Amino acid sequence: MGEQAPSGHTVFNWFREFQRDNFSVQDAPRSGHPSTSVNEQTIDAVRKIIEDDPHSTYHQIENMLGISSTAINPIIHDYLNLRK
């Protein structure tokens, strides 16, 4: 698939929701406070770490920046458009 194609997981979720007569492809609102660890500063820091050492692991990035892998994952995939 092309770079702009949705992942198989996303397509599966849409299919499941369509079967439930939910035809919206927008994410549902979530409870809790929004993440504060995903910001321009952490995105730039993750980018620099990966540029300096493309073999950096999630664990190493977590320890260097003090943020969780749940924050690192969207930075790498959604903001930097990288695959790790």
Residue pairs with C-beta under 8 A, 6 or more apart in sequence:
3 81
6 14
14 25
17 23
17 24
35 71
37 67
37 68
37 71
38 71
38 74
38 75
38 79
42 65
42 67
42 71
42 75
43 75
43 79
43 80
45 64
45 65
46 61
46 65
46 72
46 75
46 76
46 80
47 80
49 56
49 60
49 61
49 64
49 65
50 56
50 61
50 76
50 80
50 82
50 84
58 69
58 72
58 73
58 84
59 69
61 67
61 72
62 68
62 69
62 72
65 72
76 82
76 83
76 84
77 83
77 84
